[in-house]
Amino acid sequence: MPLLELRESGLYCAHGGFYVDPWAPVDRAVITHAHPEHAIPGCQAYLTATAGEELLRERVGPDAVIQTAGYGESLTLGEVQVSLHPAGHILGSAQVQVEHRGEVWVVSGDYKLEPDPTCAPFEPLRCHTFLTEATFGLPIFRWPSNPIDSIHDWWRANQQVGKASLLFAHELGMSQRVLASIDSSIGPIHAHPEIDRFNQIYRQRGIALAPTATTADLPRALILAPPSSHGSPWAKSLGAASTALASGWMRIRGTRRRRSLDRGFVLSDHADWPALLRAIEETGAETVLATHGHRVPLARWVWEHGRRAGALETRFDEAQT
């Protein structure tokens, strides 16, 4: 029996009696992070990293039973040892390490290797089997070194022509990363309420974010909003505004035009192609299983370069970041 296997409700550890990021309510869930495709409400009990507790509770409800563990803390669940380690994705994101009789598996969740002031940096873990995300698992996906500088230039140019700068970014993780890195001296910053509710949790955890206001001097303002608000009455009420999206999908030519945007910025909370390969190499894993996104091409590349590999189909794929 493999240490972890796919069942109807998701990735299950029979020796430990728990699921990792289940896609249906289960008795016990170990959660890598609080994005909705990884943390569903209705489970009887949750385990997550301490830094992610408030975000998970915001996602699954105030009455949920949530146990937390510090990064690197080892817990016994059934017959296995479980520990959570930084994934570098968003605040509180974790890789799940499972050990049973000397065999070690690691479920990465979502991760990135780039520096990010809003979360603990990715920690490479040695293991026998590594379950890696593959959201951007194609060689075309390579992130630029200074995307925030491009956002600054766009914001200043819009100010010169009297337009607000409406930047769409995922409400949890991406928006806070922008706010932690942006130069707030350029002008006022306004955050959509869906973003601001997560900003409050980040600030409570001691993460420094640029100040945001509920009202702003619009012709000079940078306005952060979730992608779902594009074209909404709320967005139209802002008047003349230049629109842009911060996402790894902006790396694909034509995406900006198809989404009716003025600009696109290649910025992601996921690993790009070189980072995926580096993370896999650093695990020393004999077997690599790829999930999400471009899992088949990544698994094929890993197989062709000397490791056992496979692609795991899950119910959710990343869509925004």
N, C-alpha and C positions, 0 to 999 in steps of 0.2 A: 504493500500500500504506500503510495507517495505521501510525503509529509503534508502536502496541501493538494487539494483536488477541486475541480469545478463541480458544483452541484446546482440544483435548481435555483437556489437562493444566492449562489455566488461561490466564492473561494472559501473552502472549508478545511479546517484542521481537525481530523477525527481524534487524534491523540490529545488535543487540547480542548475540544468541545466548543470551538468558536469559529466565526467567519471573519474574514478581513474584507472591509468595505462591501458588505452584502448589498444586493439590489432588491431585497425583500425583507420585511421585518423578521428577525430571528431572536433566539434567546440571548445570545451573547455576540457582540460585534466589537472587533478591534478596528479602529478608524484611523486611517492615515492622515486625513485632514478634512476640513469642514466644507468643501465644495459639495453641492447637492448631489452630484453623481457618485460621490464617495460616502456620503453620510445621510442616510435616509431616516426619517422619524419612524417610531413604532417598535423599535427593538426593546427587549426587556432590560438589557444592560449594555453599557458602552465602556470601552477602554480607549483613552486617547492621551496624547502628550499633554503635560500640565499647561504648557503655553497655549494650547489650543482649546482649553476647556470652555471659555466664554463664547468663542466662535461656534463650537459644536452645540452648545446649549441654545444659542440663537437659532441654529438650524433645526434642532430636533425637539425643542420645547423646554419650558422651565421645569417641568416635572420629571424629565428623563433621569434615569439612574446612570450617572457618569462617574467612573473611576478614572483617576489620572495617574500617570507615572512620569517621573523626570527622565530626560534623555539619558540612556545608558543604564537605567535601573532595571534589574532583572526580576521578573515575576514568574511564579509557577502557576500555570493553568493546566489542570489535568496532569498529563505526563510530560509536558514540554515546558521549556524556559522561554519566555517571551520578553523582549526588550524593544524599546522604541528609540530611534536615532534620527538626527536631523536630516531632512530631505531638501532644505533650501528652496521650497516651493512657495509657501505662504507662512504666515505666523502659525506656529504650532504644528506644521506639517512634519510627518515622520515616516521613516522606513520601519517596517516591522520585521524584526529578526526572530526566527523560530528555531529552537535547537531541541533535538530529541536523540539521545544516545549517540552523541558525537556528530550527527548530521545537522547541517545548518542551511536553512533557506532564508532568503531575504526578499520581502515584497517591498518594492521601492515606493509604491504610490506614485504620485507625480513629483518630479524633482527638477532642479536646475543646478548647474555648477557656478553660474555667474554670481559675483558679490551682490548682496541685497541687504540694505540696512534694516529691513523690516522683519527679518527672520534669521534663525541660526543657519550657518552654512552647511551644505551637504557634507555628510561624513561617509567616506568609502568604507564598506564592510566586506571582509573576506567571508566567502560562503561557498557551499557546494552547488547550490542552485539559486539563480538570481532572476526574479520576476521584474522585468523592467518595463516602464511605460515606453511607448513608441509614437506619441502624438505627432512628433515632427521627425519621424524615422526615415527620411530621404536625404540624399546628399545636397539637394537644393537648399535645405534649411540651415542657414548659417547666419548668426546674429551679428550685427554691426557693433562696434566698440563703444560708440557714444550717442545712442539714440536720444537721450535727454537733451543734448545740445541742439539737435534738429528740432525738437519741440520748442525750445527757447527761441530759435530763429523764426519759426512759424508764428509763434505768439507775438513777437515784436513786430513782424511784418503786418499782421492783422491790426495791431494797434495803430499803425501808421495810416491805415485806410479806414479807421473807425469801425472795425468789425470785431465782434466777440469771437473768441476761440473756443469752439465746442469740441472737446476731446472725449470720444467714447472709449471706455476702458472697463474691463471686468470689475464689478463692484467690490469683489473680495480678492485682494492680493495685488492685482495690477494697479488699481487706482491708488492704493496705499504706497506702493513702490514709487509711483510717479510723485506723490506728495512728499515722500521722504527724500527725493532727489532734486525736485524742481527748485529753481531760483525764485523765491516768492517776492523778491524785491522788484521784479519786472512789473507786477501788477496784482490786483486782487484775484482771489481764487474762490470759486463757488463750487460746491459739491451737491449733486443730486441727493435727495434724502436717502435713497437706497444705498448710496455710497457712504453717506455721513454716519449711518447707524453702525457700520463696521469701523469707520474711523474712530469712533468713541471707544471701541474695544481695544484697538491698537494703542491708543493713547493711554488707556488704563493699564496696559501692559508695559508702559514706559517707552513706547516707540515714538520717536520724534517725527511729526508730520508737519508740513507747512500749514499755517492757519487757514481755515476755510470759513466762509460766511454763507448765510442763507439768502442774503441779498447782496448784489454786487454792482459796481459801476460797469455795466455790460460792455460798452465799447472797448474797455481796457482789460476785461476779465478773461481768465482761463476758467472754463466751465467743464467740470468732470461729470460724466453721465454714463450709466450702463448702456451697452450696445442695444438693448431692447427698447430704449427710449428714442432711438433714431426714427425720425418721421412722426413722432407722437405729437399730440396737441401741446404738451409741455415744451418740447423742443421748438416747435413753431412759434410759441409765445415769446421766445427770446429775441425774435426779430432777425436782423442781418447778422449772420454768423458764418464763419468758415468752419467746416466740419472735418474731423479726422478720426481715425481709429488707431489705437495702439494694440497690436496683435502680431503674433508670429505669422499669421496667415497673410499679412501684408507682404510677405516675401514672394508670394505667387503673383506674377504679372497679371494685371487685369482685375484683381480683387477690388481695388479702390474704385474703379469705374463701375463695376457691377453693383457695388453697394452705394453708389451715388454719393461718394465722398470727395472732398477737395484734396485731402492728403491722407497718407497712410504712414505709420511709423512702425518699423519692425522692432517690436519689444515683446518679450514673452516670459511667462513664469515657468516655462518648460525648457528642458534641455534641447539644444539644437543637435544636428547630426554629429559633429565632432565631439560634443560633450557626452552624448549617448555612448559612443564608442569608447571614450576615455573611462566613463563610469563602469562599463562592462569589464574593461581590461583590469581596472583596479580591484574588482571583486575577486579575481582569480577563479571565477565560477567555472565548473566543468560543464554545467548546463545552463542555458539562458532561455527564458520563456518571455516573449514579448506580448504586451497587451496594449489596447487602445490604438487609435490612429493607424499609422502605417506599420502595423505589427508584422505583416507577412514579409515585406521587403527587408526589414531589419533582421528578422529571424533568418531569412535566406543569406544575408550578408554574413551573419555570425556563423552559420553552418559552413559556408564556403571558406571561412577563415579559421576553421579548425576546432570549433566547439560544438557540442550538441546543442540544438536549438529548436524551438517550436513557437507557434503563435497561438495564444489563448484568446478566444472570442468572448468578449464581455458585453453586457447589455448597454453600456454607455461608452461613448467616445467624446473626447474633449472637443469643444466647438469654438471657444472664444479667445483663448489666450495663447 
